[in-house]
Amino acid sequence: MSGIKVFGHPASTATRRVLIALQEKDLDFELVHVELKDGEHKKQPFLSRNPFGKVPAFEDGDFKLFESRAITQYIAHEYADKGNQLLSPGSKNMAILAMGMEIEAHEFDSVASKPGWEQICKNFFGLTTDQAVVKEEEYLLGTPTKKLFEERPHVSAWVADITSRPSSQKILL
């Protein structure tokens, strides 16, 4: 076995999702930097790891996977006996967890991606932010629109809980 490798970029939300899961499980891993500015993710050899050209890609020995949510599920199940428990026992708890993951993937992520691209990624790539898109899609922590989180006490408490975890601190800072 050659160990766990994550092929991604540390600024990528999807890559961070995987890195946080690995930290939660106290697993050793190697982050193989994929330079997004140079379009490495759209060329070989990365495309052999993820044909859609998106980070991250993942290897655990000879097992290969892409799509961050699938990777985090693999980590949670494969390493259930390591680190922090990421699975909720029982069918009702797992259904609630699956529902939350679906909501995050299809309702939150799709909304948060637009202002994230405009206010974070474009800056990273040296492009100009389209303020009309930002105004239309305001909804992201870590940007000037974080007030939308702060105005909602339950969401704000959840964000504070997640971002204060040691795994998040190691990855997000």
Buried (B, 14 or more C-beta within 10 A) or exposed (E): EEEBBBBBBBEBBBBBBBBBBBBBBEBEBEBBEBEBEEEBBEEEEBBEBBEEBBBBBBBBEEEBBBBBBEBBBBBBEBBEEBBEEBEEEEEEEEEEBEEEEEEBEEEEBEBBBBBBBBBBBBEEEEEEBBEEBBEEBBBBBEBEBBEBBEEEEEEBEEBEEEEEBEBBEEBBE
